[in-house]
């Protein structure tokens, strides 16, 4: 009896990998912890590549997919990287569905709300990058390593390095021109 009462007063520390705990137990408290830990970052990433409505839709679709396909998660991956991979794939699928048969390239996934004018600050300049460069840069800004970015985007590390280099070059060019005026 005392042992059972003792467990009521002991707060258990959250697991290091809430996604693995959710996969193993199916307990919604781990899903809630995942949402609390990563939903803002996930939304910010999606919003940087789409409009507000689409970002919200893809966020919701991502969490539903996590619930349905938790058994696909491997503990060897970072939980955040796996979440972002699921979200990215959902975004790409949705854009392809909307554009029906359009080939996906660097220019396909741009925010149609953005008007391309000379950039006045870094965030505006980033929105003007081609999708694949913007994606690699935004994932790096989220704190992902090159290896994790490669896993998320299903690209090789050298390709990610190249995208980041071109993104930085373009940002320097755009921001440098504006600061000279």
MOSULJO-V357198 format. One record per backbone hydrogen bond with DSSP energy under -1.0 kcal/mol. NH is the residue of the N-H (numbers start at 0). CO is the residue of the C=O. If there is no record, write none. Layout:
NH|CO, NH|CO
//
This chain:
4|0, 5|1, 6|2, 8|5, 20|16, 21|17, 22|18, 23|19, 24|20, 25|21, 29|26, 31|27, 32|28, 33|29, 34|30, 35|31, 36|32, 37|33, 38|34, 41|37, 42|38, 43|39, 44|40, 45|41, 46|42, 47|43, 48|45, 54|50, 55|51, 56|52, 57|53, 58|54, 59|55, 60|56, 61|57, 62|58, 63|59, 64|60, 65|61, 66|62, 67|63, 68|64, 71|68, 72|69, 76|73, 81|77, 82|78, 83|79, 84|80, 85|81, 86|82, 87|83, 88|84, 89|85, 90|86, 91|87, 92|88, 93|89, 94|90, 95|91, 96|92, 97|93, 98|94, 99|95, 107|104, 109|107, 113|110, 116|114, 124|120, 125|121, 126|122, 128|125, 130|105, 133|129, 134|130, 135|131, 136|132, 137|133, 138|134, 139|135, 140|136, 141|137, 142|139, 143|138, 148|144, 149|145, 150|146, 151|147, 152|148, 154|149, 159|155, 160|156, 161|157, 162|158, 163|159, 164|160, 165|161, 166|162, 167|163, 168|164, 169|165, 170|166, 171|167, 172|168, 173|169, 174|170, 175|171, 176|172, 177|173, 178|174, 179|175
//
